[in-house]
Amino acid sequence: MKRLALLIALAACAPASDDSGDAAATDSMSMPPAPVAGGEPQDTTLKGTTATPAGTANASAAQSGVRGTVRVTGTAMEPTTTIQAPSGPVIVRGAFEPDVRALDGAIVIVTGKQSAGPPRTIEVDSYAIAEIDGQPAVIGIVTTDGRAVVVGNDTLSLVTPPAGLQPGARVWVAGPRMGKQLRVVSWGVIRSAR
């Protein structure tokens, strides 16, 4: 009887198969985000630091990347952010978890220390957007005039900038890029201006 209960518990913890057929989503990515139209790479990765003190890292954790769709479940008081990867869900942890949570529904690439679980987790130290709503997207900081975003070393002018952009906010902007211009199809706030 104990063996049956253990087998049922193990089966419940096993990652579910992903039959969605999303060939764009792959696990254990170590490659940069997909290039935008025209072959220029997207500079959307945000670097951070891992809060793990030296010498205390989990021996089973490995530095790696995961590509998949962001899903947020739970309650407003206790949300759980998960990357739905082809090999199963990976729970997002760390200082960048609120940023990744703000990308609910987007296909992202996150890197950091990953544990085998169960449950599988990743302590995110960088992230990038592969696409949102089927569009290429960038992450940037809104300029003081609200008409452009700073992405890495580039400043992209927004064609028809949305009225609600708050200067200094970290945002994602999706749409086709034409040189140093970006036609806004959709956008969202990742982190409000301080």
N, C-alpha and C positions, 0 to 999 in steps of 0.2 A: 504494500500500500504506500509506504514511504517512497519507494522508487517511482511509482506512478505519479505521485504528487510532485516529485523532483523533475520528472520528465515533462509534466505539464507546465511547471514553472519555467523550465529552460526554454520550452517551445514558445511561451508567451514573451520571453525576453529577446528571442531571436529577431534580427532585422527582417522587416517585411520585404517581399520582392517588389520591385518597381516595374509594373507592366505598362507604364504610361507611354513607352515608346519614345521618350525624349532623348534622342541621340545627341543633342547638344549638351546634356548634363552628364558629366563624367566625374568619377571620384579620384581622389589622390592626385590632384593637379599640381604641377610645379611649373606651369607655363604662364606667361603674361596674359592679360585679357585679350580678347579677339580684336583685330584691327578694325578701325572704322572705315567707311567708304574712302577709297583713294589710297589705302594701304598704310596710312599713318597709325601707329599704335596709340591706344587710348592711355592717357596718363591719369588713371583714376585710383591708383593704389594709395591708401593712406597708411603711413607707418606709425607704429606705436611701440610701447615696450610691454613686455610680459612682467607681471607683478610677482613672479616666482623668484625668491631669493636664491643666490648662487648656491649650488650644492644640495638643493632640496627638491629638484625636479623628480617627478615620478619616473622610475626606471622603465615603466611600460609605455610612457608617453614618447611620441616621436614627432619631430618637426615635419609637418606636411601640409598639404592643401586639400581643400574640398570644394567642388563645384556642384551647385544645385540650386533649388528654389527655396527662398526664405519663406518659412511658415511660422506664424505666431499663434500659440494656443494658450489656454489657461484663462486667468481673470486679469482685470486691469491692475489689481494689487499684486498678483503673482504670475506675470506672463512667462511663458517658456518660448524661447526662440530656437528654431530648429532649421537646419539645412537639409532639405529632402534630396539626398544624393541617390544615384541608381542602386548603390549597395545598402541603402537604408538610411534612417534619420541620424543626424549628428547634432547633439545639443550644443548651442553656442554659449560660451562663458567668457568672462574677462571684461576689461574696461571698454572694449568696443562693442559689447553686446547691445547696448541701447542704439548705437548707430546701425548695426545690422538689423535690429528689430524694425527700425524705421523704413527698411527696404522690403517689407513684407510683400511677397508676390514676385519680386525680382529674381533673376538668375544671377548669382554672385559667385565669386571665387574668394574664399577666406583661407588664410594661412595661419599657422600657429602650432602649438603643441597639442597633439591629438592622443586621446587615450582609447584603448581597445574596448573598454567597458565590460559588461553592459552597465548602464547605457553608454554608447559612444559619445564623447565630448570633444570639443576643440576650444582651447584657450586662444582666442583670436588676437594676433598681433598686427595683422594687416588685412584689408579687404578691398575688393574692386567689383564693379558692376560689369557683367557680361552683356546683359540686356534687360530692359523693362518694357513691358507691353509690346514685345517684338521689335523694339527700336534700340539702336545703340545709345548709350548714355554715358555721361561724365559726372564726376563728383567735383564740386568746387565751392569756393567762397564767393558770395555775392559782393560786387564792388559797391562803393559808397553811393554811386548814382543809381544802382539797381538795374543797370542796363547790360551788365556783363558778369561773367564768373571767372575767377582765377583758378586755373587747373594746372597744378605743378608750376612750371615756369611760363605757361601760356595764359593769355587773357583772351577769352572767347566772347565776342559780341553776340548778344542774344537778339535774333530777329523776332520782332514782336514780343518783347519781354513781358511776362505776366505782372500785373499790378501788385500782387501780394508779396513779391520778393523783398525780404528784409535785408538791408546791407549788413554784412558781416556774418550772415547765417551760412552754415554748411548745407548745401542742397545737392540734389541730383536733378539733372536736366536731360531729358531724352528727346532725340530728334536727329535729323540728318545734319551732318557737319559739312560746311563748305569753306575750306581753308580755316580762317580765324573767326568764322561765323557759325552759329548754331541756331537752326530753326526749331523753336520750342514746340514740341508736340505734347509733352507732359512734363511735370516737375513735382518735386516734393521736398519738404524740409527734413534733413537728417538731424541737425542740431541748430537750435535757435542762436542768434547772436547773443553774446554775453553782455 
